[in-house]
Amino acid sequence: MKVKIIGSFLSGTNWFTWRVRMGKLRYGIIPAAGQGKRMGYLTRLIPKPLLPLYDEAIIFHVLKNMEMMGVEEVFIPVHYHKEVFTKYFEDVQGRLPLTIHVLPLDRPTSGIAGTIETCREAIDDDFVVILGDDCTIAKTFDNLIDSFFRNDALVVEGAVYDDDPRSISSACMIAPGRSGAIADIIEKPTEITSHLRGCGIYIFNRNIFPYIERTQILPPRNEVEITNTIRLAAGEGRAFYETIDGLNININNADDLLRASLIMKSRSN
């Protein structure tokens, strides 16, 4: 694994590169610039993506999933505890066949979509996004990749069926449409009308960036929510979902992290 520290910057110019799609996803983004306040005191000391998920940091498992999807270069925007990220990637260098670009940001971003936007200058093709606090255990993500290219999608989001309303209300809810399309998607819903929960795994066409620009900042979080960006794409029939053949835990708090760690331990034995 090659690690590069890229100087502080935020979003850049407005340009696109087109190529014939061959089903290859070279680039990945791991948004890791948030504070992780719901984890309590732990994230005052350690960035949430570096908290231990059983035997490795959460972000290490995220990188393994990136590798499984064929990603070669990963961009990681960081802000809080940015020096801790730099030290971590120096320590794990050589353990993954990926080129890691650490992007220290000079100020906080506005939501996940805002964090993705900071990589706009660096990426000239389609890309994978996996959130820095995502815990997904699966043998393959081929169905997401196949759907992305088959549907000429702007976005494909991984999803799971979840019977726990509390879990859905702490993440996002997908209303399924025909043929795998997303009819609607709602961030942290107060009324549960679908048991299809969106996961922190996405594949984006690079043309998603103008949709991020158009995404409104809405209460109560007052952030540029990636869910609202996906909703814009869904309104044009270009947002899709694929269920993950495996397990996903949305790590929001210490209980989620403990449950994910115990499951990861049981799967490793």
N, C-alpha and C positions, 0 to 999 in steps of 0.2 A: 504493500500500500504506500503510495506516494502522497505526502501531505504538503500542501502549499497554503501559506497564509497570505491572503489577498488584502491589500490596504482598505481602510474604511471607505465605504461608499453606500449610496442608496440608489434608487431607481434611475435608469438611464434613458437612452434614446429609443426612438420608435422605428424599428426596422425588422424585417422578416427575411428568412431564407427558406426557399422551397427546394425540395428534392423528391425524387421518386421514392415512395415508401416501400421498404423491403421487410417490414415487420420487425425492425430493430429499434430498441430504445436505449440510446447511449447515455443519456443524461438523467440525473436524479437530483432532487432537492429535498433536504430535510429541514423544515422550519424549526429552529431551536433558539429563538430570540426572546421567548416569553419568560415571565417570572415564575410561573407554576405556583401561584399563591395558595391554591387549594391543598397543596401538600404540607402546608404548615411550616414549622421551623426548619425542616430538612432542607428546603430549597433556599433558605437564607444562607446556607453554607455550600451547597452543591447544586449545580443546574439540574433540573428535573430529568433531562435525557441521560444524565450520567449517574442517576441513582441505580443501585444494583437490582437487576431482574434475575434473581437466583445467582448465577455464577458469572454474569457479565453485566455491563452497563446496558440500560434500555437501548441506547442508540447503537450498540454493537449488534444487537438482534435486528434492529431496523436495517443496518447496513448489510447483514446477511440476506435479508429479504430483497434488498436492492440487487445484490449479486445474483440471487435466484432469478430475477427478472431480466437479467442480461445487461444491467447498467454497468458502465465503465467509469464514468466521472460523476462525482457527487459534490454538490455545492451546499454548504451548511451555514446559513446566516445565523450569527450569534450576537448577543448584546450583553445580557446579565452574566457575570462571571466568565467573560470571554477568555480570560487568561487560563481558566481551569480547562476549558475546551482544548485550547492549544496544547497544554501539557498532556491531556489525555491522549490526543491523537499522536503526539510524539511517542508516547509509551506503547501504543498498540500498532505502531508502524510496522508493516511487513506481515501482519496477520490476515489481511484481506487483499485480494487482487484488484483493488480499486484505487483510483486517484481521488483524493479528498481535497477539496478546496474550502478552507475555513474563511468565511467572510465576516470579519468583525464590523458591526454597524456602529455608527457614531451616535445614534439616538434610537429610542424604541420605535418599533413599527406599529402600525395600526391593524392588528388582527393578522390571521394566517395569510389572507390574500395579499395584504401589504408586505408581508415577509417574502412571499413568493415573488412579488414584483421587484424586490431588490436584486434578483438574479437575472433580470431581463436582458441586460447587456451581455451577460456571459453565455447565454443559451441561444443557439440558433436552430433548434430542432424540437421535436416532440420530447416530452420528459415525464418522468415518474415523480410523484410527490408522496412521501410517507412521513407522517407527523413524528416528531422526535419523542413523543410519549406513547406511540402505538405499540401494542403487543398483539401480534398476529402469528399464529402457529399454523402453517399450511405447507403442503408438499409441493404445490405449484400455484402459480398465478397466471397460467397460460390462458384461461378463459377470459380474464380481463384484457390481456394483450390481443387476443383474437377478436374480441368485441370491438376494441378500439379501432383496429384497422378495417374490419369488415363493415362497420357502420360509418366510417369516415367521421368519427365522433370528435367533438371539441373536448369532451371529458367522459371518462368512465370511472365510476367510483366503486370500490369494493363495499360489499354489504353483507350483513348476516340477519337472520330472523331471530328476534329477541322477545321473549315473553315477559321480561321485566320492564314495566313502564318507567321505573326510576332510571334504568340504564338508558332507555331511549330519550328521556327528558333531559339527560345530562350530555347527550350527543346530538345527532340529527336524525330526523325521521324522513324516510323516502316513501312517497306515494307512487307505486309502480304503475307504469303505463303498458302499452302493447309492445311486444317483441323486445323487452328489456329496456325500453325507454323510461326515463324519469319523468313522471307526470308533474310531480311537485316535490319539493324538498324544503324542510323547515328546520332551522337551527333551534335546539333546546325547546321543543314544543311543550306547550302547557296542556294540550288536549291530544291524547294518543288515538289516532285513527288508523295507523298502520303499524305493524310489528316488524317492519323492515328498517333496520338501523344502519345508517351509513358508518363506515369505518374510516380510519385515517390513512387510507391508501387510494391514490388517484393516478390516472394517466391523463395528461393534458396535451392537446394540440398547441403548438406555440402561439396560434392565433387567439388563445384565451386571454392574452394580456390586454387587448382593448376592452374585453368584458370586465376585467378587474378595474380598469379605469372608470367604467360606467357603474360599478357597484356602489350603491348608496350606503352611507353610514347610518345605521338604524339603532334605536334603543332596543333593549336595555343596555347592551354591551358597548354600543357606540364604537364599533370596530368595522373594518372592511372584512366581513365574514366571507370565507370561501364558499360557504353554503349559498349565500345570496348571489355570488358569481355563477355558481352552477345553476341556480334557478333561472338566471337570464338565458343561459345556454339551453336549458330545458324548455323554455318558452319558444325556442326556435326548433325544437325537436332534435337537438344535437347533444343531449346529455343522456348517458346510459348508466346502468348499474349491472354488476355481476356479483352473485353470491360467492363468498369465499368458502372453499371446501376445507374447512378447518375451524380454528377457534380464534376469536378476537375479544380482547378486553380493552375497554377505554379507560386508561389509567388516569383518573382524576384526583384520587386521594390515597392515603396510606393503606386503607382497606383494599382498594383495587390493586395496589402494588403487591401487597402480601398475597392476595389470591392468585395474581399472575405468576408470582415467584414460585408458589407451591405447585401450580400446574406445570410450569417450566421444569421444575425439579422432577416431577413425576414422569414427564415426557423424555427426560434425559437418561433415566434409569433403564 
